Amino acid sequence: MSIAMFAQLAGTGLKMYAASGAATDVKNAAAYEKYQNDLQRQNNKIQAQEKSIQRTAQFESAQATNEAFFGFLNRDVSDVSLKAFQRRQKEIRAEDISAIESNAFVADRQLKAQSDMRTYEARVAARDYKLQAVSSLASGLYKYNVSKS
């Protein structure tokens, strides 16, 4: 076997090795990005829970302050307008918590969609690299046979 034929076979092997390595690298990068994305999703869920808890604590603090103030003003706690005010404050709290949860859900779905898209792109790229490796083998063997003849 001549040096040129050996170099041709070695080049084919290196092309295959590089393409296979690129496929693995793409998969590993996508897996790492998915891991980071999952961490971000968990972090977002925790932050949403914290915001809900904080909003509830603010509400309870405001309720206590309002009750104390109304007591200071000698307002009757059974007053219809006072009850309407308190009912509306509870509705506002529920709306705020619902908005926090909705925003967290939307952000979670967006991150999940991004993660799924990146995983799909990595699968496609890895497949392409594997096809490049097989193509390199086929063209290398063809060129070797042509050179050998």
VMD Tcl script that builds the backbone (N, CA, C; Angstrom):
set m [mol new atoms 447]
animate dup $m
set s [atomselect $m all]
$s set {name element resname resid chain x y z} {
  {N N MET 1 A 0.864 -1.164 0.000}
  {CA C MET 1 A 0.000 0.000 0.000}
  {C C MET 1 A 0.910 1.226 0.000}
  {N N SER 2 A 0.617 2.156 -0.876}
  {CA C SER 2 A 1.452 3.350 -0.978}
  {C C SER 2 A 1.084 4.345 0.118}
  {N N ILE 3 A 1.934 5.302 0.286}
  {CA C ILE 3 A 1.715 6.343 1.298}
  {C C ILE 3 A 0.453 7.142 0.962}
  {N N ALA 4 A 0.217 7.408 -0.308}
  {CA C ALA 4 A -0.961 8.174 -0.720}
  {C C ALA 4 A -2.249 7.434 -0.366}
  {N N MET 5 A -2.249 6.105 -0.591}
  {CA C MET 5 A -3.445 5.319 -0.263}
  {C C MET 5 A -3.655 5.277 1.241}
  {N N PHE 6 A -2.562 5.115 1.968}
  {CA C PHE 6 A -2.658 5.106 3.429}
  {C C PHE 6 A -3.182 6.452 3.933}
  {N N ALA 7 A -2.672 7.549 3.362}
  {CA C ALA 7 A -3.127 8.886 3.759}
  {C C ALA 7 A -4.607 9.061 3.439}
  {N N GLN 8 A -5.023 8.504 2.309}
  {CA C GLN 8 A -6.424 8.600 1.919}
  {C C GLN 8 A -7.310 7.849 2.922}
  {N N LEU 9 A -6.888 6.643 3.305}
  {CA C LEU 9 A -7.660 5.879 4.288}
  {C C LEU 9 A -7.634 6.560 5.653}
  {N N ALA 10 A -6.489 7.088 6.033}
  {CA C ALA 10 A -6.378 7.789 7.319}
  {C C ALA 10 A -7.269 9.031 7.322}
  {N N GLY 11 A -7.271 9.757 6.211}
  {CA C GLY 11 A -8.128 10.939 6.104}
  {C C GLY 11 A -9.594 10.584 6.214}
  {N N THR 12 A -9.968 9.482 5.591}
  {CA C THR 12 A -11.355 9.017 5.680}
  {C C THR 12 A -11.702 8.675 7.125}
  {N N GLY 13 A -10.798 7.985 7.776}
  {CA C GLY 13 A -11.024 7.631 9.183}
  {C C GLY 13 A -11.140 8.864 10.068}
  {N N LEU 14 A -10.298 9.853 9.815}
  {CA C LEU 14 A -10.350 11.072 10.610}
  {C C LEU 14 A -11.659 11.839 10.372}
  {N N LYS 15 A -12.096 11.875 9.122}
  {CA C LYS 15 A -13.369 12.548 8.827}
  {C C LYS 15 A -14.522 11.864 9.552}
  {N N MET 16 A -14.493 10.519 9.537}
  {CA C MET 16 A -15.535 9.767 10.237}
  {C C MET 16 A -15.479 10.030 11.741}
  {N N TYR 17 A -14.269 10.005 12.283}
  {CA C TYR 17 A -14.089 10.234 13.712}
  {C C TYR 17 A -14.565 11.633 14.096}
  {N N ALA 18 A -14.213 12.638 13.287}
  {CA C ALA 18 A -14.620 14.013 13.577}
  {C C ALA 18 A -16.137 14.171 13.512}
  {N N ALA 19 A -16.756 13.567 12.511}
  {CA C ALA 19 A -18.210 13.668 12.378}
  {C C ALA 19 A -18.914 12.953 13.535}
  {N N SER 20 A -18.396 11.796 13.925}
  {CA C SER 20 A -18.995 11.073 15.058}
  {C C SER 20 A -18.823 11.867 16.349}
  {N N GLY 21 A -17.648 12.458 16.516}
  {CA C GLY 21 A -17.407 13.285 17.700}
  {C C GLY 21 A -18.301 14.507 17.730}
  {N N ALA 22 A -18.522 15.113 16.567}
  {CA C ALA 22 A -19.407 16.275 16.499}
  {C C ALA 22 A -20.829 15.889 16.877}
  {N N ALA 23 A -21.272 14.707 16.443}
  {CA C ALA 23 A -22.615 14.236 16.797}
  {C C ALA 23 A -22.742 14.083 18.310}
  {N N THR 24 A -21.726 13.505 18.915}
  {CA C THR 24 A -21.735 13.331 20.372}
  {C C THR 24 A -21.705 14.681 21.076}
  {N N ASP 25 A -20.885 15.602 20.578}
  {CA C ASP 25 A -20.788 16.924 21.188}
  {C C ASP 25 A -22.115 17.677 21.120}
  {N N VAL 26 A -22.798 17.578 19.991}
  {CA C VAL 26 A -24.094 18.246 19.839}
  {C C VAL 26 A -25.086 17.674 20.843}
  {N N LYS 27 A -25.105 16.361 20.976}
  {CA C LYS 27 A -26.019 15.735 21.935}
  {C C LYS 27 A -25.689 16.154 23.364}
  {N N ASN 28 A -24.410 16.166 23.703}
  {CA C ASN 28 A -24.003 16.557 25.053}
  {C C ASN 28 A -24.344 18.009 25.353}
  {N N ALA 29 A -24.126 18.896 24.373}
  {CA C ALA 29 A -24.454 20.308 24.561}
  {C C ALA 29 A -25.955 20.487 24.768}
  {N N ALA 30 A -26.742 19.765 23.991}
  {CA C ALA 30 A -28.200 19.858 24.135}
  {C C ALA 30 A -28.646 19.320 25.495}
  {N N ALA 31 A -28.032 18.248 25.938}
  {CA C ALA 31 A -28.382 17.684 27.249}
  {C C ALA 31 A -28.044 18.670 28.366}
  {N N TYR 32 A -26.908 19.343 28.245}
  {CA C TYR 32 A -26.517 20.322 29.254}
  {C C TYR 32 A -27.485 21.515 29.239}
  {N N GLU 33 A -27.839 21.977 28.045}
  {CA C GLU 33 A -28.787 23.087 27.945}
  {C C GLU 33 A -30.141 22.694 28.519}
  {N N LYS 34 A -30.560 21.457 28.286}
  {CA C LYS 34 A -31.822 20.976 28.859}
  {C C LYS 34 A -31.740 20.960 30.378}
  {N N TYR 35 A -30.603 20.509 30.909}
  {CA C TYR 35 A -30.404 20.500 32.356}
  {C C TYR 35 A -30.499 21.921 32.914}
  {N N GLN 36 A -29.813 22.872 32.255}
  {CA C GLN 36 A -29.859 24.270 32.701}
  {C C GLN 36 A -31.280 24.818 32.604}
  {N N ASN 37 A -31.977 24.462 31.549}
  {CA C ASN 37 A -33.347 24.914 31.347}
  {C C ASN 37 A -34.268 24.349 32.430}
  {N N ASP 38 A -34.069 23.088 32.777}
  {CA C ASP 38 A -34.870 22.475 33.842}
  {C C ASP 38 A -34.613 23.157 35.179}
  {N N LEU 39 A -33.351 23.505 35.441}
  {CA C LEU 39 A -33.038 24.237 36.672}
  {C C LEU 39 A -33.739 25.594 36.689}
  {N N GLN 40 A -33.727 26.275 35.547}
  {CA C GLN 40 A -34.390 27.581 35.452}
  {C C GLN 40 A -35.895 27.441 35.665}
  {N N ARG 41 A -36.479 26.388 35.115}
  {CA C ARG 41 A -37.911 26.160 35.306}
  {C C ARG 41 A -38.240 25.935 36.785}
  {N N GLN 42 A -37.414 25.131 37.457}
  {CA C GLN 42 A -37.629 24.896 38.887}
  {C C GLN 42 A -37.475 26.197 39.676}
  {N N ASN 43 A -36.471 26.977 39.318}
  {CA C ASN 43 A -36.246 28.258 39.982}
  {C C ASN 43 A -37.442 29.183 39.786}
  {N N ASN 44 A -37.984 29.225 38.575}
  {CA C ASN 44 A -39.158 30.060 38.300}
  {C C ASN 44 A -40.365 29.630 39.126}
  {N N LYS 45 A -40.540 28.309 39.283}
  {CA C LYS 45 A -41.660 27.807 40.087}
  {C C LYS 45 A -41.508 28.233 41.550}
  {N N ILE 46 A -40.294 28.135 42.047}
  {CA C ILE 46 A -40.035 28.533 43.436}
  {C C ILE 46 A -40.286 30.030 43.608}
  {N N GLN 47 A -39.826 30.828 42.646}
  {CA C GLN 47 A -40.041 32.273 42.727}
  {C C GLN 47 A -41.530 32.611 42.688}
  {N N ALA 48 A -42.279 31.911 41.866}
  {CA C ALA 48 A -43.728 32.156 41.799}
  {C C ALA 48 A -44.392 31.804 43.130}
  {N N GLN 49 A -43.968 30.700 43.736}
  {CA C GLN 49 A -44.514 30.328 45.043}
  {C C GLN 49 A -44.169 31.383 46.086}
  {N N GLU 50 A -42.927 31.873 46.041}
  {CA C GLU 50 A -42.515 32.919 46.989}
  {C C GLU 50 A -43.344 34.184 46.800}
  {N N LYS 51 A -43.595 34.569 45.544}
  {CA C LYS 51 A -44.402 35.762 45.276}
  {C C LYS 51 A -45.822 35.580 45.805}
  {N N SER 52 A -46.382 34.390 45.626}
  {CA C SER 52 A -47.726 34.121 46.132}
  {C C SER 52 A -47.761 34.201 47.650}
  {N N ILE 53 A -46.754 33.644 48.274}
  {CA C ILE 53 A -46.677 33.680 49.740}
  {C C ILE 53 A -46.516 35.118 50.221}
  {N N GLN 54 A -45.653 35.880 49.541}
  {CA C GLN 54 A -45.465 37.286 49.916}
  {C C GLN 54 A -46.741 38.087 49.750}
  {N N ARG 55 A -47.458 37.836 48.652}
  {CA C ARG 55 A -48.709 38.564 48.410}
  {C C ARG 55 A -49.730 38.238 49.482}
  {N N THR 56 A -49.801 36.970 49.879}
  {CA C THR 56 A -50.729 36.572 50.945}
  {C C THR 56 A -50.322 37.216 52.264}
  {N N ALA 57 A -49.028 37.261 52.546}
  {CA C ALA 57 A -48.554 37.894 53.779}
  {C C ALA 57 A -48.860 39.394 53.771}
  {N N GLN 58 A -48.687 40.044 52.613}
  {CA C GLN 58 A -49.030 41.470 52.507}
  {C C GLN 58 A -50.515 41.684 52.775}
  {N N PHE 59 A -51.319 40.809 52.211}
  {CA C PHE 59 A -52.766 40.915 52.403}
  {C C PHE 59 A -53.122 40.779 53.873}
  {N N GLU 60 A -52.562 39.763 54.519}
  {CA C GLU 60 A -52.886 39.532 55.928}
  {C C GLU 60 A -52.414 40.689 56.802}
  {N N SER 61 A -51.258 41.231 56.478}
  {CA C SER 61 A -50.750 42.389 57.218}
  {C C SER 61 A -51.660 43.598 57.011}
  {N N ALA 62 A -52.072 43.817 55.761}
  {CA C ALA 62 A -52.963 44.937 55.466}
  {C C ALA 62 A -54.318 44.746 56.142}
  {N N GLN 63 A -54.808 43.514 56.181}
  {CA C GLN 63 A -56.077 43.231 56.849}
  {C C GLN 63 A -55.988 43.557 58.336}
  {N N ALA 64 A -54.888 43.148 58.955}
  {CA C ALA 64 A -54.713 43.424 60.385}
  {C C ALA 64 A -54.635 44.924 60.629}
  {N N THR 65 A -53.919 45.623 59.771}
  {CA C THR 65 A -53.803 47.078 59.908}
  {C C THR 65 A -55.164 47.741 59.725}
  {N N ASN 66 A -55.901 47.306 58.688}
  {CA C ASN 66 A -57.228 47.881 58.438}
  {C C ASN 66 A -58.176 47.622 59.608}
  {N N GLU 67 A -58.158 46.409 60.141}
  {CA C GLU 67 A -59.032 46.090 61.269}
  {C C GLU 67 A -58.685 46.935 62.488}
  {N N ALA 68 A -57.388 47.115 62.702}
  {CA C ALA 68 A -56.970 47.955 63.831}
  {C C ALA 68 A -57.402 49.398 63.606}
  {N N PHE 69 A -57.237 49.884 62.383}
  {CA C PHE 69 A -57.605 51.259 62.083}
  {C C PHE 69 A -59.116 51.459 62.206}
  {N N PHE 70 A -59.890 50.486 61.678}
  {CA C PHE 70 A -61.335 50.597 61.787}
  {C C PHE 70 A -61.782 50.523 63.248}
  {N N GLY 71 A -61.099 49.720 64.028}
  {CA C GLY 71 A -61.390 49.662 65.462}
  {C C GLY 71 A -61.082 50.997 66.130}
  {N N PHE 72 A -59.979 51.620 65.716}
  {CA C PHE 72 A -59.600 52.931 66.252}
  {C C PHE 72 A -60.654 53.978 65.903}
  {N N LEU 73 A -61.247 53.844 64.710}
  {CA C LEU 73 A -62.277 54.782 64.275}
  {C C LEU 73 A -63.660 54.437 64.831}
  {N N ASN 74 A -63.728 53.384 65.615}
  {CA C ASN 74 A -64.995 52.919 66.181}
  {C C ASN 74 A -65.986 52.492 65.104}
  {N N ARG 75 A -65.466 51.889 64.028}
  {CA C ARG 75 A -66.341 51.386 62.958}
  {C C ARG 75 A -66.879 50.025 63.383}
  {N N ASP 76 A -68.111 49.775 63.090}
  {CA C ASP 76 A -68.734 48.499 63.394}
  {C C ASP 76 A -68.231 47.465 62.382}
  {N N VAL 77 A -67.692 46.349 62.868}
  {CA C VAL 77 A -67.142 45.330 61.974}
  {C C VAL 77 A -68.221 44.647 61.140}
  {N N SER 78 A -69.452 44.785 61.525}
  {CA C SER 78 A -70.534 44.190 60.742}
  {C C SER 78 A -71.087 45.184 59.714}
  {N N ASP 79 A -70.489 46.355 59.597}
  {CA C ASP 79 A -70.906 47.377 58.630}
  {C C ASP 79 A -70.811 46.805 57.212}
  {N N VAL 80 A -71.858 47.040 56.428}
  {CA C VAL 80 A -71.941 46.487 55.072}
  {C C VAL 80 A -70.811 47.010 54.196}
  {N N SER 81 A -70.508 48.299 54.291}
  {CA C SER 81 A -69.444 48.865 53.451}
  {C C SER 81 A -68.079 48.304 53.849}
  {N N LEU 82 A -67.883 48.067 55.128}
  {CA C LEU 82 A -66.630 47.477 55.605}
  {C C LEU 82 A -66.488 46.051 55.100}
  {N N LYS 83 A -67.577 45.299 55.152}
  {CA C LYS 83 A -67.543 43.921 54.650}
  {C C LYS 83 A -67.307 43.906 53.143}
  {N N ALA 84 A -67.916 44.835 52.422}
  {CA C ALA 84 A -67.701 44.921 50.975}
  {C C ALA 84 A -66.236 45.255 50.674}
  {N N PHE 85 A -65.667 46.165 51.451}
  {CA C PHE 85 A -64.264 46.530 51.283}
  {C C PHE 85 A -63.365 45.306 51.502}
  {N N GLN 86 A -63.613 44.572 52.567}
  {CA C GLN 86 A -62.806 43.389 52.868}
  {C C GLN 86 A -62.991 42.305 51.800}
  {N N ARG 87 A -64.219 42.130 51.323}
  {CA C ARG 87 A -64.473 41.141 50.273}
  {C C ARG 87 A -63.713 41.517 48.991}
  {N N ARG 88 A -63.737 42.806 48.667}
  {CA C ARG 88 A -63.020 43.252 47.457}
  {C C ARG 88 A -61.514 43.064 47.625}
  {N N GLN 89 A -60.986 43.296 48.806}
  {CA C GLN 89 A -59.554 43.088 49.051}
  {C C GLN 89 A -59.177 41.611 48.868}
  {N N LYS 90 A -60.055 40.714 49.298}
  {CA C LYS 90 A -59.816 39.286 49.101}
  {C C LYS 90 A -59.858 38.922 47.614}
  {N N GLU 91 A -60.773 39.536 46.884}
  {CA C GLU 91 A -60.852 39.296 45.440}
  {C C GLU 91 A -59.579 39.768 44.740}
  {N N ILE 92 A -59.094 40.934 45.145}
  {CA C ILE 92 A -57.859 41.476 44.550}
  {C C ILE 92 A -56.687 40.549 44.844}
  {N N ARG 93 A -56.616 40.058 46.076}
  {CA C ARG 93 A -55.541 39.121 46.425}
  {C C ARG 93 A -55.625 37.869 45.559}
  {N N ALA 94 A -56.819 37.328 45.389}
  {CA C ALA 94 A -56.998 36.123 44.566}
  {C C ALA 94 A -56.611 36.395 43.116}
  {N N GLU 95 A -56.975 37.576 42.595}
  {CA C GLU 95 A -56.598 37.935 41.224}
  {C C GLU 95 A -55.085 38.063 41.085}
  {N N ASP 96 A -54.453 38.675 42.078}
  {CA C ASP 96 A -52.993 38.826 42.049}
  {C C ASP 96 A -52.294 37.470 42.057}
  {N N ILE 97 A -52.748 36.581 42.912}
  {CA C ILE 97 A -52.139 35.252 42.997}
  {C C ILE 97 A -52.391 34.477 41.701}
  {N N SER 98 A -53.588 34.621 41.156}
  {CA C SER 98 A -53.894 33.965 39.883}
  {C C SER 98 A -52.983 34.489 38.772}
  {N N ALA 99 A -52.736 35.800 38.742}
  {CA C ALA 99 A -51.843 36.391 37.739}
  {C C ALA 99 A -50.420 35.884 37.916}
  {N N ILE 100 A -49.962 35.781 39.150}
  {CA C ILE 100 A -48.619 35.257 39.426}
  {C C ILE 100 A -48.503 33.826 38.913}
  {N N GLU 101 A -49.502 33.013 39.220}
  {CA C GLU 101 A -49.477 31.612 38.778}
  {C C GLU 101 A -49.572 31.499 37.262}
  {N N SER 102 A -50.396 32.337 36.637}
  {CA C SER 102 A -50.522 32.310 35.174}
  {C C SER 102 A -49.210 32.703 34.501}
  {N N ASN 103 A -48.583 33.756 35.007}
  {CA C ASN 103 A -47.302 34.187 34.438}
  {C C ASN 103 A -46.241 33.105 34.600}
  {N N ALA 104 A -46.235 32.455 35.748}
  {CA C ALA 104 A -45.267 31.377 35.979}
  {C C ALA 104 A -45.534 30.211 35.031}
  {N N PHE 105 A -46.800 29.904 34.815}
  {CA C PHE 105 A -47.152 28.806 33.905}
  {C C PHE 105 A -46.711 29.126 32.483}
  {N N VAL 106 A -46.965 30.343 32.028}
  {CA C VAL 106 A -46.579 30.746 30.674}
  {C C VAL 106 A -45.063 30.693 30.519}
  {N N ALA 107 A -44.336 31.222 31.504}
  {CA C ALA 107 A -42.874 31.191 31.442}
  {C C ALA 107 A -42.362 29.753 31.425}
  {N N ASP 108 A -42.991 28.881 32.212}
  {CA C ASP 108 A -42.591 27.477 32.248}
  {C C ASP 108 A -42.825 26.808 30.894}
  {N N ARG 109 A -43.966 27.067 30.285}
  {CA C ARG 109 A -44.264 26.474 28.978}
  {C C ARG 109 A -43.300 26.986 27.904}
  {N N GLN 110 A -42.928 28.261 27.983}
  {CA C GLN 110 A -41.980 28.806 27.013}
  {C C GLN 110 A -40.616 28.140 27.164}
  {N N LEU 111 A -40.157 27.995 28.397}
  {CA C LEU 111 A -38.867 27.331 28.619}
  {C C LEU 111 A -38.917 25.873 28.189}
  {N N LYS 112 A -40.037 25.219 28.451}
  {CA C LYS 112 A -40.189 23.812 28.043}
  {C C LYS 112 A -40.159 23.701 26.527}
  {N N ALA 113 A -40.844 24.607 25.842}
  {CA C ALA 113 A -40.856 24.589 24.376}
  {C C ALA 113 A -39.455 24.842 23.818}
  {N N GLN 114 A -38.729 25.779 24.426}
  {CA C GLN 114 A -37.358 26.046 23.986}
  {C C GLN 114 A -36.482 24.817 24.183}
  {N N SER 115 A -36.641 24.178 25.316}
  {CA C SER 115 A -35.865 22.987 25.622}
  {C C SER 115 A -36.174 21.864 24.642}
  {N N ASP 116 A -37.459 21.657 24.370}
  {CA C ASP 116 A -37.856 20.617 23.420}
  {C C ASP 116 A -37.323 20.917 22.021}
  {N N MET 117 A -37.365 22.179 21.631}
  {CA C MET 117 A -36.866 22.565 20.305}
  {C C MET 117 A -35.360 22.331 20.213}
  {N N ARG 118 A -34.646 22.688 21.253}
  {CA C ARG 118 A -33.188 22.496 21.256}
  {C C ARG 118 A -32.840 21.012 21.210}
  {N N THR 119 A -33.585 20.192 21.916}
  {CA C THR 119 A -33.363 18.747 21.888}
  {C C THR 119 A -33.613 18.200 20.483}
  {N N TYR 120 A -34.678 18.664 19.850}
  {CA C TYR 120 A -34.979 18.240 18.482}
  {C C TYR 120 A -33.865 18.671 17.527}
  {N N GLU 121 A -33.430 19.932 17.638}
  {CA C GLU 121 A -32.357 20.426 16.773}
  {C C GLU 121 A -31.085 19.598 16.961}
  {N N ALA 122 A -30.798 19.231 18.195}
  {CA C ALA 122 A -29.601 18.428 18.473}
  {C C ALA 122 A -29.721 17.043 17.846}
  {N N ARG 123 A -30.911 16.442 17.915}
  {CA C ARG 123 A -31.120 15.133 17.292}
  {C C ARG 123 A -30.904 15.208 15.787}
  {N N VAL 124 A -31.435 16.267 15.179}
  {CA C VAL 124 A -31.284 16.438 13.733}
  {C C VAL 124 A -29.819 16.652 13.383}
  {N N ALA 125 A -29.136 17.506 14.137}
  {CA C ALA 125 A -27.718 17.772 13.865}
  {C C ALA 125 A -26.885 16.512 14.070}
  {N N ALA 126 A -27.167 15.757 15.126}
  {CA C ALA 126 A -26.427 14.518 15.378}
  {C C ALA 126 A -26.647 13.521 14.238}
  {N N ARG 127 A -27.879 13.429 13.780}
  {CA C ARG 127 A -28.170 12.549 12.644}
  {C C ARG 127 A -27.392 12.993 11.405}
  {N N ASP 128 A -27.359 14.299 11.167}
  {CA C ASP 128 A -26.613 14.821 10.019}
  {C C ASP 128 A -25.125 14.498 10.125}
  {N N TYR 129 A -24.576 14.636 11.318}
  {CA C TYR 129 A -23.159 14.312 11.502}
  {C C TYR 129 A -22.903 12.819 11.287}
  {N N LYS 130 A -23.826 11.991 11.740}
  {CA C LYS 130 A -23.667 10.551 11.518}
  {C C LYS 130 A -23.741 10.227 10.024}
  {N N LEU 131 A -24.648 10.898 9.320}
  {CA C LEU 131 A -24.725 10.707 7.873}
  {C C LEU 131 A -23.443 11.185 7.186}
  {N N GLN 132 A -22.858 12.262 7.693}
  {CA C GLN 132 A -21.577 12.735 7.156}
  {C C GLN 132 A -20.497 11.679 7.362}
  {N N ALA 133 A -20.521 11.039 8.528}
  {CA C ALA 133 A -19.523 10.005 8.810}
  {C C ALA 133 A -19.666 8.839 7.832}
  {N N VAL 134 A -20.896 8.387 7.614}
  {CA C VAL 134 A -21.130 7.286 6.686}
  {C C VAL 134 A -20.767 7.707 5.259}
  {N N SER 135 A -21.128 8.931 4.905}
  {CA C SER 135 A -20.793 9.454 3.580}
  {C C SER 135 A -19.277 9.533 3.388}
  {N N SER 136 A -18.584 9.963 4.447}
  {CA C SER 136 A -17.116 10.018 4.371}
  {C C SER 136 A -16.524 8.634 4.157}
  {N N LEU 137 A -17.081 7.661 4.850}
  {CA C LEU 137 A -16.612 6.281 4.676}
  {C C LEU 137 A -16.845 5.807 3.246}
  {N N ALA 138 A -18.041 6.037 2.751}
  {CA C ALA 138 A -18.365 5.582 1.397}
  {C C ALA 138 A -17.483 6.275 0.362}
  {N N SER 139 A -17.345 7.587 0.463}
  {CA C SER 139 A -16.526 8.294 -0.535}
  {C C SER 139 A -15.052 7.946 -0.381}
  {N N GLY 140 A -14.602 7.734 0.845}
  {CA C GLY 140 A -13.209 7.340 1.068}
  {C C GLY 140 A -12.907 5.979 0.485}
  {N N LEU 141 A -13.810 5.026 0.681}
  {CA C LEU 141 A -13.623 3.688 0.116}
  {C C LEU 141 A -13.659 3.737 -1.414}
  {N N TYR 142 A -14.553 4.561 -1.949}
  {CA C TYR 142 A -14.620 4.703 -3.398}
  {C C TYR 142 A -13.303 5.262 -3.942}
  {N N LYS 143 A -12.838 6.323 -3.312}
  {CA C LYS 143 A -11.574 6.940 -3.781}
  {C C LYS 143 A -10.396 5.963 -3.630}
  {N N TYR 144 A -10.429 5.184 -2.555}
  {CA C TYR 144 A -9.366 4.190 -2.346}
  {C C TYR 144 A -9.387 3.165 -3.478}
  {N N ASN 145 A -10.581 2.673 -3.817}
  {CA C ASN 145 A -10.688 1.686 -4.894}
  {C C ASN 145 A -10.278 2.283 -6.215}
  {N N VAL 146 A -10.611 3.544 -6.454}
  {CA C VAL 146 A -10.196 4.196 -7.699}
  {C C VAL 146 A -8.677 4.325 -7.739}
  {N N SER 147 A -8.112 4.730 -6.615}
  {CA C SER 147 A -6.650 4.879 -6.548}
  {C C SER 147 A -5.926 3.537 -6.685}
  {N N LYS 148 A -6.517 2.501 -6.135}
  {CA C LYS 148 A -5.916 1.169 -6.135}
  {C C LYS 148 A -5.897 0.582 -7.556}
  {N N SER 149 A -6.883 0.941 -8.357}
  {CA C SER 149 A -6.999 0.375 -9.702}
  {C C SER 149 A -5.942 0.856 -10.619}
}
mol reanalyze $m
mol bondsrecalc $m
mol representation Tube
mol addrep $m
